[in-house]
Amino acid sequence: MRRDPRKHRTKEQLVHDAVYVLRSPLTEGTKRAMLIDLAWCWTCLGGKYTGRQFWTEAAQEQFRKDPASKLRHEHVVPKRIVIEMLLGLPDATADQVMQICERYLIGVVITPEEDRVLSKRFRQSMPAEFVQAGHPEFDDVWLRYKRCGIRVGEGTGDVSRKEDETGRRK
């Protein structure tokens, strides 16, 4: 099944829309709802599972053993944190929004067990050092994974998996 081109948005379109929303007189709740959608769309560009650049080693192994296994699409930096960054821009520009999205909106495929471990320690937060300027781990997008002992591999986006137009596995 092919994606509906009327629903597909490019990174540039997502950024343009985000700037429009951030500068608008919309309520904060509406802005947050729109930015949550942006975060999901951004990390699912190219596919929710297929095409993902990052997979944990455990997810890769689980998929090799059982291609029909249940895996999770997770945000490396929790959406809540990225949305706060975007809402904190006093006069959002396309360059600022693009930089934040490119740096912090990263999707990774993980196992359900890894999801439980991350949720238990850092469900919607990052370790304190993430925001401590001058700390060696300042702004390290992978800090939650490091703290939870979850190893991430790169270059696994070629894992063959069929998805429908919503990014769900068939």
HELIX and SHEET records of a PDB file:
HELIX    1   1 LYS A   11  ARG A   23  1                                  13    
HELIX    2   2 GLU A   28  CYS A   44  1                                  17    
HELIX    3   3 GLU A   57  LYS A   65  1                                   9    
HELIX    4   4 LYS A   79  LEU A   87  1                                   9    
HELIX    5   5 ALA A   94  TYR A  104  1                                  11    
HELIX    6   6 PRO A  112  PHE A  122  1                                  11    
HELIX    7   7 ALA A  128  VAL A  131  5                                   4    
HELIX    8   8 LEU A  143  ARG A  147  1                                   5    
SHEET    1   A 4 ARG A  72  HIS A  75  0                                        
SHEET    2   A 4 GLY A 107  ILE A 110 -1                                        
SHEET    3   A 4 PHE A  54  THR A  56  1                                        
SHEET    4   A 4 VAL A 152  GLU A 154 -1                                        
END                                                                             
